[in-house]
């Protein structure tokens, strides 16, 4: 995770001055605003809600979904992921 953040920051640090010189400040900031809006939409769509849940249960849900050990829409047990995590 830290590698991704450092890599992204490095790319932005190199691209921003070049882009600003090529197209100007307003379109450059507009592009970064658009990228951030898309990021917020993707996070809202794909990151599970954890409000009101204990931290260990949230981590188990995220871990199970990302490792593929338990499919969130599994037909086993009828309730899928939540039935598996409650065991």
C-alpha positions as CSV (number, residue, x, y, z in Angstrom):
1,X,0.0,0.0,0.0
2,X,2.8,2.4,0.9
3,X,4.5,1.6,-2.4
4,X,1.4,2.6,-4.4
5,X,1.2,5.9,-2.5
6,X,4.8,6.8,-3.0
7,X,4.7,5.7,-6.7
8,X,1.6,7.8,-7.3
9,X,3.1,10.8,-5.6
10,X,6.3,10.5,-7.6
11,X,4.3,10.3,-10.9
12,X,2.2,13.4,-10.0
13,X,5.4,15.3,-9.0
14,X,6.9,14.6,-12.4
15,X,3.8,15.0,-14.5
16,X,2.3,18.1,-12.9
17,X,4.9,20.7,-14.1
18,X,5.0,19.2,-17.6
19,X,1.3,19.2,-17.9
20,X,1.0,22.8,-16.5
21,X,3.5,24.0,-19.1
22,X,1.8,22.2,-21.9
23,X,-1.9,23.1,-21.4
24,X,-1.9,25.6,-18.5
25,X,-2.9,25.6,-14.9
26,X,-6.7,25.5,-15.2
27,X,-6.9,22.4,-17.4
28,X,-4.2,20.7,-15.3
29,X,-6.1,21.2,-12.1
30,X,-9.3,20.2,-13.9
31,X,-7.8,16.9,-14.9
32,X,-6.7,16.2,-11.3
33,X,-10.2,17.1,-10.1
34,X,-11.7,14.7,-12.6
35,X,-9.4,11.9,-11.5
36,X,-10.3,12.5,-7.8
37,X,-14.0,12.5,-8.6
38,X,-13.6,9.1,-10.4
39,X,-11.6,7.8,-7.4
40,X,-14.4,8.8,-4.9
41,X,-17.0,7.1,-7.1
42,X,-14.9,3.9,-7.4
43,X,-14.2,3.8,-3.6
44,X,-17.9,4.3,-2.9
45,X,-18.9,1.5,-5.2
46,X,-16.2,-1.1,-4.4
47,X,-15.1,-0.6,-0.7
48,X,-17.5,-2.3,1.7
49,X,-19.3,-0.2,4.4
50,X,-17.8,-0.5,7.8
51,X,-19.9,2.0,9.8
52,X,-21.2,0.5,13.1
53,X,-19.1,-2.7,12.8
54,X,-16.2,-3.8,15.0
55,X,-12.8,-3.4,13.4
56,X,-11.9,-7.1,13.5
57,X,-15.1,-7.9,11.5
58,X,-14.4,-5.2,9.0
59,X,-10.9,-6.5,8.4
60,X,-12.1,-10.0,8.0
61,X,-14.7,-8.9,5.4
62,X,-12.1,-7.0,3.4
63,X,-9.5,-9.7,3.8
64,X,-11.9,-12.4,2.7
65,X,-13.0,-10.4,-0.4
66,X,-9.5,-9.5,-1.5
67,X,-7.9,-12.9,-1.0
68,X,-10.6,-14.8,-2.7
69,X,-10.9,-17.2,0.2
70,X,-14.6,-16.5,0.5
71,X,-16.7,-15.1,-2.3
72,X,-19.0,-12.4,-1.1
73,X,-21.9,-13.7,-3.1
74,X,-21.4,-17.4,-2.3
75,X,-24.5,-19.5,-2.5
76,X,-23.1,-21.8,0.3
77,X,-25.1,-21.3,3.5
78,X,-27.6,-19.0,1.8
79,X,-26.2,-15.7,3.3
80,X,-22.8,-15.8,1.6
81,X,-19.9,-13.9,3.2
82,X,-21.7,-12.8,6.3
83,X,-22.8,-16.4,7.2
84,X,-19.2,-17.5,6.7
85,X,-17.7,-14.7,8.9
86,X,-20.2,-15.4,11.8
87,X,-18.9,-18.9,12.2
